[in-house]
Amino acid sequence: MLTLEALRFQEGDYALSADFSLAAGRRVAIIGPSGAGKSTLLDLIAGFRKPGEGRVLWQGQDITDEPPDRRPVAMLFQENNLFPHLDLRRNLGLALRPDGRRVTPAEADAVDRALERVGLDGMGARKPGALSGGQQSRASLARVLLQKRPVIALDEPFAALGPALKDEMLALVREVSGELGALVLLVSHDPQDARRFADETVLVAEGIAAAPRATEALFADPPEALRAYLG
């Protein structure tokens, strides 16, 4: 269980509050207007920002002051965050050896299996610049697979992809997260992503990240803030 307990973040005139829990293994979309705080919410969960008030807990343990590398969260950004000068094997090896040391033979095998799992078998020697956008997204997802963390946070990683390829990547995330039993948090500007992917949806608007609701129920009876967002 991931719990945001009376959480409040403030930066200048901007403030965001959240007070709810998310169950392990669920797929949760985070939607709302631009600038409402969707990415900020992920940053608070992943440890890239610190709340002014409240706590972040995982399975009852307070992780509010833990740095990102000691949290149970694997982050997948829109930019994919692959090092352009390293081939895919070296990029993915950093998930197992963040200090940059050479991976063991067993770890190298795990990297190759992760590449195969996401459809990049035989591409380990390629650098990110030699890959398409979809292939780079797959490589980043392979890194998440290697990290084996119980929370996967996706900050619009597939926004630059076409609709068919984005659907394909969301289906792959669904499969991979199911294998890991991970809680998935998906930030998206596209409400259809929520309807296709998420069991529950968190609406971020007017300074509040609302408690999650079943996705179809939320869209069937949207609150005023969601109506305004959907137009």
ABEGO torsion letter per residue (X at the ends): XBBBBGBBBBBEABBBBBBBBBBBGBBBBBBEBBGAGAAAAAAAAAGABBBABEBBBBGGBBAAABBAAABABBBBBAAGGBBAABBAAAAAAAAABAAGBBBBAAAAAAAAAAAAAAGABGAAABBAAABBAAAAAAAAAAAAAAAGBABBBBBGAAAABBAAAAAAAAAAAAAAAAAAGBBBBBBBABAAAAAAABABBBBBBGGBBBBBBBAAAAAABBBAAAAAAAX
